[in-house]
Structures are given as C-alpha cells and as structure tokens.
Amino acid sequence: MRQLQRDLNKIYAKRGIEIADDGDFGMGTYALVRRFQRARGYFLRNGVVGKWTKSAIARAVKAA
C-alpha cells in the first residue's frame, strides 16, 4: 500500500497534490486513484487498483 501511495505522490507532485504515505487505503488514496483513473479516461472509475490501473500507474511513475 505504501508503494502505491509513493507512486501516486510521485505522479501528482508537480501539481502540488500529496496524500499520506501511511499504508492505509483511506479516502485520500481512494480519491487520488479515482482521479488517476478519470485522467486516463477509464470507463470504470471505481478507485480499485486492479491490473489495468496498476500497470498504468507503473508506466506513469516511469514517465514522471
């Protein structure tokens, strides 16, 4: 969980958005996952980090 939070923080750092790196999938993590899904044009923006979202986050971290 912490790695997911670190990855999301890295992706959104330039926008000044940061979530707690606490290992808890709380509302902040959920909201940022949904924001990521929405930004990528995902039809299903459910906040779940499935295989598609996970691989897209990995690609975005490499590009960040």
PDB file of N, CA, C and O in Angstrom:
ATOM      1  N   MET A   1       0.824  -1.196   0.000  1.00  0.00           N
ATOM      2  CA  MET A   1       0.000   0.000   0.000  1.00  0.00           C
ATOM      3  C   MET A   1       0.865   1.257   0.000  1.00  0.00           C
ATOM      4  O   MET A   1       0.582   2.222  -0.710  1.00  0.00           O
ATOM      5  N   ARG A   2       1.911   1.229   0.798  1.00  0.00           N
ATOM      6  CA  ARG A   2       2.775   2.419   0.851  1.00  0.00           C
ATOM      7  C   ARG A   2       3.414   2.703  -0.504  1.00  0.00           C
ATOM      8  O   ARG A   2       3.588   3.860  -0.886  1.00  0.00           O
ATOM      9  N   GLN A   3       3.762   1.639  -1.226  1.00  0.00           N
ATOM     10  CA  GLN A   3       4.370   1.852  -2.543  1.00  0.00           C
ATOM     11  C   GLN A   3       3.372   2.514  -3.482  1.00  0.00           C
ATOM     12  O   GLN A   3       3.741   3.404  -4.249  1.00  0.00           O
ATOM     13  N   LEU A   4       2.123   2.093  -3.430  1.00  0.00           N
ATOM     14  CA  LEU A   4       1.081   2.729  -4.239  1.00  0.00           C
ATOM     15  C   LEU A   4       0.993   4.213  -3.892  1.00  0.00           C
ATOM     16  O   LEU A   4       0.931   5.060  -4.783  1.00  0.00           O
ATOM     17  N   GLN A   5       0.989   4.522  -2.605  1.00  0.00           N
ATOM     18  CA  GLN A   5       0.893   5.914  -2.177  1.00  0.00           C
ATOM     19  C   GLN A   5       2.116   6.716  -2.633  1.00  0.00           C
ATOM     20  O   GLN A   5       1.982   7.862  -3.064  1.00  0.00           O
ATOM     21  N   ARG A   6       3.291   6.123  -2.541  1.00  0.00           N
ATOM     22  CA  ARG A   6       4.507   6.807  -3.011  1.00  0.00           C
ATOM     23  C   ARG A   6       4.430   7.054  -4.511  1.00  0.00           C
ATOM     24  O   ARG A   6       4.794   8.127  -4.994  1.00  0.00           O
ATOM     25  N   ASP A   7       3.954   6.055  -5.241  1.00  0.00           N
ATOM     26  CA  ASP A   7       3.836   6.205  -6.692  1.00  0.00           C
ATOM     27  C   ASP A   7       2.855   7.306  -7.062  1.00  0.00           C
ATOM     28  O   ASP A   7       3.144   8.132  -7.929  1.00  0.00           O
ATOM     29  N   LEU A   8       1.704   7.323  -6.416  1.00  0.00           N
ATOM     30  CA  LEU A   8       0.727   8.382  -6.687  1.00  0.00           C
ATOM     31  C   LEU A   8       1.286   9.752  -6.330  1.00  0.00           C
ATOM     32  O   LEU A   8       1.065  10.721  -7.057  1.00  0.00           O
ATOM     33  N   ASN A   9       2.002   9.839  -5.225  1.00  0.00           N
ATOM     34  CA  ASN A   9       2.609  11.114  -4.841  1.00  0.00           C
ATOM     35  C   ASN A   9       3.626  11.571  -5.881  1.00  0.00           C
ATOM     36  O   ASN A   9       3.716  12.761  -6.180  1.00  0.00           O
ATOM     37  N   LYS A  10       4.383  10.644  -6.425  1.00  0.00           N
ATOM     38  CA  LYS A  10       5.364  10.995  -7.450  1.00  0.00           C
ATOM     39  C   LYS A  10       4.668  11.499  -8.713  1.00  0.00           C
ATOM     40  O   LYS A  10       5.108  12.473  -9.324  1.00  0.00           O
ATOM     41  N   ILE A  11       3.590  10.838  -9.097  1.00  0.00           N
ATOM     42  CA  ILE A  11       2.846  11.226 -10.302  1.00  0.00           C
ATOM     43  C   ILE A  11       2.255  12.626 -10.144  1.00  0.00           C
ATOM     44  O   ILE A  11       2.293  13.421 -11.083  1.00  0.00           O
ATOM     45  N   TYR A  12       1.715  12.930  -8.982  1.00  0.00           N
ATOM     46  CA  TYR A  12       0.995  14.187  -8.782  1.00  0.00           C
ATOM     47  C   TYR A  12       1.809  15.267  -8.086  1.00  0.00           C
ATOM     48  O   TYR A  12       1.263  16.321  -7.760  1.00  0.00           O
ATOM     49  N   ALA A  13       3.084  15.044  -7.849  1.00  0.00           N
ATOM     50  CA  ALA A  13       3.922  16.018  -7.133  1.00  0.00           C
ATOM     51  C   ALA A  13       3.968  17.367  -7.839  1.00  0.00           C
ATOM     52  O   ALA A  13       3.919  18.408  -7.183  1.00  0.00           O
ATOM     53  N   LYS A  14       4.062  17.362  -9.147  1.00  0.00           N
ATOM     54  CA  LYS A  14       4.151  18.626  -9.902  1.00  0.00           C
ATOM     55  C   LYS A  14       2.873  19.448  -9.806  1.00  0.00           C
ATOM     56  O   LYS A  14       2.886  20.654 -10.049  1.00  0.00           O
ATOM     57  N   ARG A  15       1.780  18.801  -9.455  1.00  0.00           N
ATOM     58  CA  ARG A  15       0.501  19.505  -9.311  1.00  0.00           C
ATOM     59  C   ARG A  15       0.252  19.940  -7.868  1.00  0.00           C
ATOM     60  O   ARG A  15      -0.770  20.554  -7.562  1.00  0.00           O
ATOM     61  N   GLY A  16       1.183  19.620  -6.998  1.00  0.00           N
ATOM     62  CA  GLY A  16       1.041  20.014  -5.602  1.00  0.00           C
ATOM     63  C   GLY A  16       0.048  19.163  -4.830  1.00  0.00           C
ATOM     64  O   GLY A  16      -0.457  19.588  -3.791  1.00  0.00           O
ATOM     65  N   ILE A  17      -0.235  17.967  -5.326  1.00  0.00           N
ATOM     66  CA  ILE A  17      -1.173  17.062  -4.661  1.00  0.00           C
ATOM     67  C   ILE A  17      -0.377  15.976  -3.962  1.00  0.00           C
ATOM     68  O   ILE A  17       0.496  15.349  -4.561  1.00  0.00           O
ATOM     69  N   GLU A  18      -0.681  15.761  -2.700  1.00  0.00           N
ATOM     70  CA  GLU A  18       0.036  14.750  -1.939  1.00  0.00           C
ATOM     71  C   GLU A  18      -0.914  14.068  -0.965  1.00  0.00           C
ATOM     72  O   GLU A  18      -1.781  14.704  -0.365  1.00  0.00           O
ATOM     73  N   ILE A  19      -0.731  12.762  -0.821  1.00  0.00           N
ATOM     74  CA  ILE A  19      -1.509  12.008   0.155  1.00  0.00           C
ATOM     75  C   ILE A  19      -0.557  11.440   1.197  1.00  0.00           C
ATOM     76  O   ILE A  19       0.651  11.365   0.976  1.00  0.00           O
ATOM     77  N   ALA A  20      -1.106  11.048   2.318  1.00  0.00           N
ATOM     78  CA  ALA A  20      -0.292  10.475   3.388  1.00  0.00           C
ATOM     79  C   ALA A  20       0.273   9.129   2.959  1.00  0.00           C
ATOM     80  O   ALA A  20      -0.422   8.302   2.369  1.00  0.00           O
ATOM     81  N   ASP A  21       1.534   8.930   3.266  1.00  0.00           N
ATOM     82  CA  ASP A  21       2.220   7.662   2.999  1.00  0.00           C
ATOM     83  C   ASP A  21       2.162   6.845   4.290  1.00  0.00           C
ATOM     84  O   ASP A  21       3.173   6.624   4.957  1.00  0.00           O
ATOM     85  N   ASP A  22       0.932   6.402   4.621  1.00  0.00           N
ATOM     86  CA  ASP A  22       0.715   5.749   5.910  1.00  0.00           C
ATOM     87  C   ASP A  22       0.350   4.271   5.812  1.00  0.00           C
ATOM     88  O   ASP A  22       0.158   3.609   6.833  1.00  0.00           O
ATOM     89  N   GLY A  23       0.252   3.747   4.580  1.00  0.00           N
ATOM     90  CA  GLY A  23      -0.083   2.348   4.404  1.00  0.00           C
ATOM     91  C   GLY A  23      -1.562   2.031   4.530  1.00  0.00           C
ATOM     92  O   GLY A  23      -1.947   0.862   4.490  1.00  0.00           O
ATOM     93  N   ASP A  24      -2.397   3.052   4.683  1.00  0.00           N
ATOM     94  CA  ASP A  24      -3.833   2.872   4.846  1.00  0.00           C
ATOM     95  C   ASP A  24      -4.546   3.319   3.571  1.00  0.00           C
ATOM     96  O   ASP A  24      -4.340   4.440   3.108  1.00  0.00           O
ATOM     97  N   PHE A  25      -5.380   2.453   3.003  1.00  0.00           N
ATOM     98  CA  PHE A  25      -6.153   2.826   1.820  1.00  0.00           C
ATOM     99  C   PHE A  25      -7.371   3.613   2.286  1.00  0.00           C
ATOM    100  O   PHE A  25      -8.499   3.119   2.295  1.00  0.00           O
ATOM    101  N   GLY A  26      -7.102   4.850   2.671  1.00  0.00           N
ATOM    102  CA  GLY A  26      -8.159   5.717   3.173  1.00  0.00           C
ATOM    103  C   GLY A  26      -8.771   6.555   2.059  1.00  0.00           C
ATOM    104  O   GLY A  26      -8.569   6.286   0.874  1.00  0.00           O
ATOM    105  N   MET A  27      -9.512   7.560   2.455  1.00  0.00           N
ATOM    106  CA  MET A  27     -10.227   8.404   1.490  1.00  0.00           C
ATOM    107  C   MET A  27      -9.283   9.164   0.566  1.00  0.00           C
ATOM    108  O   MET A  27      -9.596   9.357  -0.609  1.00  0.00           O
ATOM    109  N   GLY A  28      -8.134   9.597   1.078  1.00  0.00           N
ATOM    110  CA  GLY A  28      -7.186  10.321   0.237  1.00  0.00           C
ATOM    111  C   GLY A  28      -6.635   9.451  -0.876  1.00  0.00           C
ATOM    112  O   GLY A  28      -6.554   9.883  -2.025  1.00  0.00           O
ATOM    113  N   THR A  29      -6.259   8.238  -0.542  1.00  0.00           N
ATOM    114  CA  THR A  29      -5.738   7.298  -1.543  1.00  0.00           C
ATOM    115  C   THR A  29      -6.840   6.939  -2.530  1.00  0.00           C
ATOM    116  O   THR A  29      -6.615   6.928  -3.740  1.00  0.00           O
ATOM    117  N   TYR A  30      -8.005   6.653  -2.025  1.00  0.00           N
ATOM    118  CA  TYR A  30      -9.145   6.310  -2.875  1.00  0.00           C
ATOM    119  C   TYR A  30      -9.444   7.441  -3.864  1.00  0.00           C
ATOM    120  O   TYR A  30      -9.626   7.195  -5.056  1.00  0.00           O
ATOM    121  N   ALA A  31      -9.493   8.664  -3.372  1.00  0.00           N
ATOM    122  CA  ALA A  31      -9.808   9.810  -4.226  1.00  0.00           C
ATOM    123  C   ALA A  31      -8.730  10.021  -5.291  1.00  0.00           C
ATOM    124  O   ALA A  31      -9.047  10.355  -6.432  1.00  0.00           O
ATOM    125  N   LEU A  32      -7.475   9.832  -4.929  1.00  0.00           N
ATOM    126  CA  LEU A  32      -6.401  10.043  -5.894  1.00  0.00           C
ATOM    127  C   LEU A  32      -6.368   8.918  -6.933  1.00  0.00           C
ATOM    128  O   LEU A  32      -6.046   9.167  -8.095  1.00  0.00           O
ATOM    129  N   VAL A  33      -6.691   7.708  -6.541  1.00  0.00           N
ATOM    130  CA  VAL A  33      -6.798   6.612  -7.515  1.00  0.00           C
ATOM    131  C   VAL A  33      -7.923   6.916  -8.497  1.00  0.00           C
ATOM    132  O   VAL A  33      -7.756   6.726  -9.702  1.00  0.00           O
ATOM    133  N   ARG A  34      -9.058   7.381  -8.004  1.00  0.00           N
ATOM    134  CA  ARG A  34     -10.175   7.743  -8.896  1.00  0.00           C
ATOM    135  C   ARG A  34      -9.788   8.889  -9.812  1.00  0.00           C
ATOM    136  O   ARG A  34     -10.148   8.893 -10.989  1.00  0.00           O
ATOM    137  N   ARG A  35      -9.066   9.851  -9.289  1.00  0.00           N
ATOM    138  CA  ARG A  35      -8.612  10.976 -10.115  1.00  0.00           C
ATOM    139  C   ARG A  35      -7.690  10.468 -11.227  1.00  0.00           C
ATOM    140  O   ARG A  35      -7.803  10.891 -12.377  1.00  0.00           O
ATOM    141  N   PHE A  36      -6.789   9.570 -10.880  1.00  0.00           N
ATOM    142  CA  PHE A  36      -5.882   8.977 -11.848  1.00  0.00           C
ATOM    143  C   PHE A  36      -6.680   8.235 -12.924  1.00  0.00           C
ATOM    144  O   PHE A  36      -6.410   8.386 -14.116  1.00  0.00           O
ATOM    145  N   GLN A  37      -7.650   7.444 -12.506  1.00  0.00           N
ATOM    146  CA  GLN A  37      -8.473   6.700 -13.460  1.00  0.00           C
ATOM    147  C   GLN A  37      -9.246   7.644 -14.377  1.00  0.00           C
ATOM    148  O   GLN A  37      -9.342   7.399 -15.579  1.00  0.00           O
ATOM    149  N   ARG A  38      -9.789   8.704 -13.825  1.00  0.00           N
ATOM    150  CA  ARG A  38     -10.537   9.678 -14.614  1.00  0.00           C
ATOM    151  C   ARG A  38      -9.620  10.369 -15.625  1.00  0.00           C
ATOM    152  O   ARG A  38     -10.000  10.566 -16.779  1.00  0.00           O
ATOM    153  N   ALA A  39      -8.409  10.737 -15.188  1.00  0.00           N
ATOM    154  CA  ALA A  39      -7.449  11.407 -16.066  1.00  0.00           C
ATOM    155  C   ALA A  39      -7.020  10.507 -17.218  1.00  0.00           C
ATOM    156  O   ALA A  39      -6.678  11.000 -18.293  1.00  0.00           O
ATOM    157  N   ARG A  40      -7.035   9.211 -17.008  1.00  0.00           N
ATOM    158  CA  ARG A  40      -6.646   8.263 -18.053  1.00  0.00           C
ATOM    159  C   ARG A  40      -7.822   7.856 -18.928  1.00  0.00           C
ATOM    160  O   ARG A  40      -7.665   7.070 -19.861  1.00  0.00           O
ATOM    161  N   GLY A  41      -9.005   8.394 -18.625  1.00  0.00           N
ATOM    162  CA  GLY A  41     -10.186   8.106 -19.437  1.00  0.00           C
ATOM    163  C   GLY A  41     -10.798   6.741 -19.201  1.00  0.00           C
ATOM    164  O   GLY A  41     -11.494   6.216 -20.069  1.00  0.00           O
ATOM    165  N   TYR A  42     -10.550   6.163 -18.045  1.00  0.00           N
ATOM    166  CA  TYR A  42     -11.119   4.853 -17.742  1.00  0.00           C
ATOM    167  C   TYR A  42     -12.634   4.961 -17.623  1.00  0.00           C
ATOM    168  O   TYR A  42     -13.157   5.878 -16.990  1.00  0.00           O
ATOM    169  N   PHE A  43     -13.321   4.019 -18.234  1.00  0.00           N
ATOM    170  CA  PHE A  43     -14.776   3.986 -18.130  1.00  0.00           C
ATOM    171  C   PHE A  43     -15.192   3.664 -16.704  1.00  0.00           C
ATOM    172  O   PHE A  43     -16.105   4.282 -16.156  1.00  0.00           O
ATOM    173  N   LEU A  44     -14.509   2.685 -16.104  1.00  0.00           N
ATOM    174  CA  LEU A  44     -14.820   2.273 -14.737  1.00  0.00           C
ATOM    175  C   LEU A  44     -13.860   2.986 -13.787  1.00  0.00           C
ATOM    176  O   LEU A  44     -12.694   2.608 -13.677  1.00  0.00           O
ATOM    177  N   ARG A  45     -14.347   4.000 -13.113  1.00  0.00           N
ATOM    178  CA  ARG A  45     -13.533   4.770 -12.166  1.00  0.00           C
ATOM    179  C   ARG A  45     -13.983   4.444 -10.759  1.00  0.00           C
ATOM    180  O   ARG A  45     -14.637   5.243 -10.090  1.00  0.00           O
ATOM    181  N   ASN A  46     -13.616   3.252 -10.326  1.00  0.00           N
ATOM    182  CA  ASN A  46     -14.134   2.765  -9.053  1.00  0.00           C
ATOM    183  C   ASN A  46     -13.162   2.891  -7.887  1.00  0.00           C
ATOM    184  O   ASN A  46     -13.506   2.547  -6.757  1.00  0.00           O
ATOM    185  N   GLY A  47     -11.958   3.378  -8.148  1.00  0.00           N
ATOM    186  CA  GLY A  47     -10.987   3.520  -7.078  1.00  0.00           C
ATOM    187  C   GLY A  47     -10.274   2.231  -6.717  1.00  0.00           C
ATOM    188  O   GLY A  47      -9.453   2.209  -5.800  1.00  0.00           O
ATOM    189  N   VAL A  48     -10.580   1.159  -7.432  1.00  0.00           N
ATOM    190  CA  VAL A  48      -9.930  -0.130  -7.194  1.00  0.00           C
ATOM    191  C   VAL A  48      -8.665  -0.200  -8.041  1.00  0.00           C
ATOM    192  O   VAL A  48      -8.683   0.142  -9.224  1.00  0.00           O
ATOM    193  N   VAL A  49      -7.577  -0.640  -7.438  1.00  0.00           N
ATOM    194  CA  VAL A  49      -6.316  -0.757  -8.161  1.00  0.00           C
ATOM    195  C   VAL A  49      -6.202  -2.185  -8.683  1.00  0.00           C
ATOM    196  O   VAL A  49      -5.556  -3.047  -8.087  1.00  0.00           O
ATOM    197  N   GLY A  50      -6.857  -2.396  -9.820  1.00  0.00           N
ATOM    198  CA  GLY A  50      -6.788  -3.692 -10.495  1.00  0.00           C
ATOM    199  C   GLY A  50      -5.581  -3.734 -11.418  1.00  0.00           C
ATOM    200  O   GLY A  50      -4.722  -2.852 -11.368  1.00  0.00           O
ATOM    201  N   LYS A  51      -5.516  -4.753 -12.257  1.00  0.00           N
ATOM    202  CA  LYS A  51      -4.328  -4.936 -13.095  1.00  0.00           C
ATOM    203  C   LYS A  51      -4.126  -3.793 -14.083  1.00  0.00           C
ATOM    204  O   LYS A  51      -2.985  -3.403 -14.332  1.00  0.00           O
ATOM    205  N   TRP A  52      -5.198  -3.242 -14.655  1.00  0.00           N
ATOM    206  CA  TRP A  52      -5.049  -2.149 -15.617  1.00  0.00           C
ATOM    207  C   TRP A  52      -4.576  -0.878 -14.937  1.00  0.00           C
ATOM    208  O   TRP A  52      -3.666  -0.208 -15.426  1.00  0.00           O
ATOM    209  N   THR A  53      -5.183  -0.550 -13.825  1.00  0.00           N
ATOM    210  CA  THR A  53      -4.782   0.652 -13.092  1.00  0.00           C
ATOM    211  C   THR A  53      -3.363   0.503 -12.570  1.00  0.00           C
ATOM    212  O   THR A  53      -2.570   1.442 -12.649  1.00  0.00           O
ATOM    213  N   LYS A  54      -3.040  -0.657 -12.043  1.00  0.00           N
ATOM    214  CA  LYS A  54      -1.700  -0.893 -11.505  1.00  0.00           C
ATOM    215  C   LYS A  54      -0.630  -0.725 -12.581  1.00  0.00           C
ATOM    216  O   LYS A  54       0.397  -0.092 -12.337  1.00  0.00           O
ATOM    217  N   SER A  55      -0.859  -1.281 -13.762  1.00  0.00           N
ATOM    218  CA  SER A  55       0.143  -1.151 -14.821  1.00  0.00           C
ATOM    219  C   SER A  55       0.212   0.273 -15.346  1.00  0.00           C
ATOM    220  O   SER A  55       1.289   0.739 -15.717  1.00  0.00           O
ATOM    221  N   ALA A  56      -0.917   0.977 -15.385  1.00  0.00           N
ATOM    222  CA  ALA A  56      -0.904   2.372 -15.826  1.00  0.00           C
ATOM    223  C   ALA A  56      -0.160   3.252 -14.824  1.00  0.00           C
ATOM    224  O   ALA A  56       0.550   4.175 -15.222  1.00  0.00           O
ATOM    225  N   ILE A  57      -0.314   2.979 -13.540  1.00  0.00           N
ATOM    226  CA  ILE A  57       0.419   3.736 -12.526  1.00  0.00           C
ATOM    227  C   ILE A  57       1.921   3.491 -12.675  1.00  0.00           C
ATOM    228  O   ILE A  57       2.716   4.425 -12.575  1.00  0.00           O
ATOM    229  N   ALA A  58       2.304   2.248 -12.910  1.00  0.00           N
ATOM    230  CA  ALA A  58       3.720   1.916 -13.091  1.00  0.00           C
ATOM    231  C   ALA A  58       4.297   2.667 -14.286  1.00  0.00           C
ATOM    232  O   ALA A  58       5.409   3.190 -14.205  1.00  0.00           O
ATOM    233  N   ARG A  59       3.559   2.728 -15.391  1.00  0.00           N
ATOM    234  CA  ARG A  59       4.028   3.476 -16.565  1.00  0.00           C
ATOM    235  C   ARG A  59       4.124   4.967 -16.274  1.00  0.00           C
ATOM    236  O   ARG A  59       5.066   5.628 -16.709  1.00  0.00           O
ATOM    237  N   ALA A  60       3.156   5.495 -15.542  1.00  0.00           N
ATOM    238  CA  ALA A  60       3.156   6.924 -15.229  1.00  0.00           C
ATOM    239  C   ALA A  60       4.307   7.294 -14.307  1.00  0.00           C
ATOM    240  O   ALA A  60       4.867   8.384 -14.428  1.00  0.00           O
ATOM    241  N   VAL A  61       4.665   6.414 -13.398  1.00  0.00           N
ATOM    242  CA  VAL A  61       5.792   6.669 -12.494  1.00  0.00           C
ATOM    243  C   VAL A  61       7.091   6.734 -13.295  1.00  0.00           C
ATOM    244  O   VAL A  61       7.940   7.590 -13.043  1.00  0.00           O
ATOM    245  N   LYS A  62       7.240   5.839 -14.248  1.00  0.00           N
ATOM    246  CA  LYS A  62       8.454   5.854 -15.085  1.00  0.00           C
ATOM    247  C   LYS A  62       8.538   7.134 -15.909  1.00  0.00           C
ATOM    248  O   LYS A  62       9.628   7.643 -16.170  1.00  0.00           O
ATOM    249  N   ALA A  63       7.385   7.647 -16.315  1.00  0.00           N
ATOM    250  CA  ALA A  63       7.354   8.868 -17.129  1.00  0.00           C
ATOM    251  C   ALA A  63       7.498  10.133 -16.291  1.00  0.00           C
ATOM    252  O   ALA A  63       7.845  11.190 -16.818  1.00  0.00           O
ATOM    253  N   ALA A  64       7.236  10.033 -15.000  1.00  0.00           N
ATOM    254  CA  ALA A  64       7.269  11.228 -14.124  1.00  0.00           C
ATOM    255  C   ALA A  64       8.685  11.667 -13.821  1.00  0.00           C
ATOM    256  O   ALA A  64       8.888  12.648 -13.105  1.00  0.00           O
TER     257      ALA A  64
END
